[in-house]
Amino acid sequence: MMNITVTKATTVYYNPTLTDSTATTRANIDLCITRLMMSHLTEYGFSKEEVKRMEDRIAADLGATIKFPR
């Protein structure tokens, strides 16, 4: 079993000084990292459907445009 420890919370803010493409690229990268971490939640009792809903909500909050195959 894998132990996951969160040591520091990070908040992502939209920076209006960035170009839209840079902000979108950063949001997509943040989503990829978040998705990788969230993939382990099924090992801790979350259903795949719950994880997908959380990923979709986070993608919308970040403004990510990347789409993953389901």
Residue frames relative to the residue before (quaternion, step in Angstrom):
aa qw qx qy qz dx dy dz
M 1.0000 0.0000 0.0000 0.0000 0.00 0.00 0.00
M 0.3570 -0.7413 0.5356 0.1903 3.56 -1.02 0.83
N 0.2536 -0.7432 0.5985 0.1587 3.56 -0.99 0.84
I 0.1218 -0.7771 0.6154 0.0512 3.56 -0.88 0.99
T 0.0449 -0.7947 0.6052 -0.0106 3.55 -0.75 1.06
V 0.2068 -0.7559 0.6108 0.1132 3.54 -0.82 1.01
T 0.1470 -0.8262 0.5409 0.0567 3.56 -0.57 1.14
K 0.8044 0.0505 -0.0170 0.5917 3.58 1.11 -0.49
A 0.3225 -0.7394 0.5592 0.1913 3.57 -0.85 0.96
T 0.1534 -0.7811 0.6010 0.0717 3.55 -1.07 0.78
T 0.1703 -0.7689 0.6099 0.0885 3.53 -0.94 0.92
V 0.2444 -0.7669 0.5793 0.1285 3.55 -0.92 0.93
Y 0.0931 -0.7960 0.5979 0.0168 3.55 -0.79 1.07
Y 0.4718 -0.6326 0.5260 0.3172 3.54 -1.19 0.54
N 0.1855 -0.7766 0.5962 0.0840 3.56 -0.80 1.02
P 0.3207 -0.7941 0.4794 0.1914 3.62 -0.31 1.19
T 0.5894 0.5739 -0.3840 0.4192 3.63 1.19 -0.26
L 0.5939 0.5465 -0.3719 0.4586 3.57 1.22 -0.28
T 0.5123 -0.5948 0.4969 0.3700 3.55 -1.15 0.48
D 0.6438 -0.5328 0.3712 0.4047 3.57 -1.15 0.45
S 0.6638 0.5041 -0.3258 0.4463 3.59 0.93 -0.80
T 0.6399 0.5083 -0.3288 0.4733 3.61 1.03 -0.70
A 0.6570 0.5024 -0.3103 0.4687 3.58 0.94 -0.86
T 0.6556 0.5026 -0.3071 0.4726 3.58 0.98 -0.81
T 0.6332 0.5252 -0.3294 0.4633 3.59 0.98 -0.81
R 0.6654 0.4910 -0.3034 0.4734 3.58 0.93 -0.87
A 0.6364 0.5176 -0.3297 0.4673 3.59 1.01 -0.77
N 0.6485 0.5139 -0.3168 0.4637 3.59 0.99 -0.80
I 0.6476 0.5010 -0.3177 0.4781 3.59 1.00 -0.79
D 0.6345 0.5244 -0.3238 0.4665 3.59 0.98 -0.85
L 0.6584 0.5072 -0.3101 0.4616 3.57 0.97 -0.83
C 0.6280 0.5315 -0.3414 0.4545 3.61 0.98 -0.76
I 0.6630 0.4904 -0.3025 0.4780 3.58 0.94 -0.86
T 0.6528 0.5114 -0.3098 0.4652 3.58 0.93 -0.90
R 0.6551 0.5198 -0.3123 0.4507 3.57 0.96 -0.88
L 0.6246 0.5373 -0.3317 0.4595 3.57 1.04 -0.77
M 0.6773 0.4753 -0.2918 0.4798 3.59 0.92 -0.87
M 0.6877 0.4978 -0.2878 0.4432 3.56 0.94 -0.88
S 0.5365 0.6329 -0.4082 0.3807 3.59 1.17 -0.41
H 0.6516 0.5179 -0.3085 0.4605 3.60 1.20 -0.44
L 0.4944 0.6840 -0.4258 0.3262 3.61 1.21 -0.21
T 0.5918 0.5754 -0.3765 0.4207 3.59 1.10 -0.54
E 0.5982 0.5594 -0.3545 0.4512 3.58 1.21 -0.45
Y 0.7301 0.4043 -0.2137 0.5078 3.56 1.25 -0.44
G 0.7413 -0.4722 0.2163 0.4251 3.56 1.13 0.61
F 0.5362 0.5952 -0.4303 0.4160 3.61 1.20 0.00
S 0.4250 -0.6843 0.5208 0.2827 3.57 -1.02 0.73
K 0.6333 -0.5333 0.3939 0.3992 3.58 -1.22 0.44
E 0.6279 0.5471 -0.3294 0.4449 3.57 1.07 -0.75
E 0.6390 0.5157 -0.3231 0.4705 3.60 1.00 -0.80
V 0.6560 0.5082 -0.3099 0.4640 3.57 0.94 -0.89
K 0.6371 0.5251 -0.3279 0.4592 3.61 0.98 -0.78
R 0.6507 0.5073 -0.3188 0.4665 3.59 0.96 -0.83
M 0.6492 0.5055 -0.3196 0.4700 3.59 0.97 -0.82
E 0.6413 0.5239 -0.3209 0.4597 3.60 0.97 -0.84
D 0.6567 0.5115 -0.3102 0.4592 3.58 0.95 -0.85
R 0.6585 0.5019 -0.3046 0.4708 3.58 0.98 -0.84
I 0.6542 0.5000 -0.3104 0.4751 3.60 0.97 -0.83
A 0.6255 0.5378 -0.3350 0.4553 3.60 0.99 -0.81
A 0.6629 0.4938 -0.3042 0.4736 3.58 0.95 -0.84
D 0.6596 0.5132 -0.3082 0.4546 3.59 0.97 -0.84
L 0.6943 0.4682 -0.2679 0.4764 3.58 1.01 -0.81
G 0.3945 -0.7026 0.4926 0.3289 3.58 1.10 -0.66
A 0.3238 0.7659 -0.4914 0.2591 3.56 1.21 0.54
T 0.2508 -0.7856 0.5516 0.1255 3.55 -1.07 0.75
I 0.4959 0.6708 -0.4233 0.3534 3.58 1.26 -0.18
K 0.1798 -0.7760 0.5973 0.0937 3.57 -1.05 0.77
F 0.2209 -0.7724 0.5859 0.1062 3.55 -0.97 0.93
P 0.5045 -0.6239 0.4823 0.3515 3.60 -1.04 0.62
R 0.2790 -0.7697 0.5541 0.1506 3.58 -1.00 0.80
